[in-house]
Amino acid sequence: MDTSSGVGVIDKAAMVLDALEAGPTTLAQLVSATGLARPTVHRLALALVHHRLVGRDMQGRFVLGSRLVELASAAGEDRLIASAGPVLLSLRDATGESSQVFRRQGEWRVCVASAERPIGLRDTIPVGTQLSMKAGSAAQCLLAWEDHDRLIEGLHNARFTPTVLAGVRRRGWAQSLGEREPGVASVSAPVRGPSGRVIAAVSISGPIERLTRQPGRVHAEVVAKAAAQLTEALRKGGE
């Protein structure tokens, strides 16, 4: 199959990215894998590093960059939102509480889908709402499986501790009591993309009086099931 697009610099950059799919790669290995001249590979790799499409590991080897993860997440967001509607409605009806899906965007978590409790006292979080990554069960889920450096950075000034996040990883769900807002409790579980990486969190939230002071004991199972349904929907969409 002819892999040439007719635009040489794009074709060469694609060769570099394809070579990095196998894992961390030295410059010499990139030259060998692509068949391109060493100065050309070096120039392309550094340009791709500049745009975060390529990164460097602790040994200075080239790796696929964080920008690719962000772009892949954005590509999956439409599938996530399309699948979230019926799952959140079912979760709301099963728990009697407002339900949401959150995605991380930089230092914030953003509500990308929600199903509000129709009557009575409720925790209203409209789509598009930005909330802190330093408090709340959804923030715990979005941070708990990050790499070490992001974990340390995320815990700075957070309302939760490393021990709390270790518990989240062990159980597979998170709960909070008045972390984000006094009197509000929540339960969340992680949604994973096709690669297995946590890309979102499914949550329910409402007054502590209804959710109790141990909301996970009451609702964790159904919230985790909703998160698993979304994970499966994204897995099928990525096939």
Buried (B, 14 or more C-beta within 10 A) or exposed (E): EEEEEEEEEEEBBBBBBEBBEEEBBEBEBBBEBBEBEEEBBBBBBEBBBEEBBBBBEEEEBBBBBEBBBEEBBEEBBEBBBEBBEEBBEBBBEBBBBBBBBBBBEEEBBBBBBBBBBEEEEBBEBEEEBEBBBBBBBBBBBBBBBBEEEEBEEBBEEBBBEEEBBEBBEEEBBBBBBBBBBEEBBBBBBBBBBBEEEBBBBBBBBBBBEBBEEEBBEBBBBBBBBBBBBBBEBBBEBEE
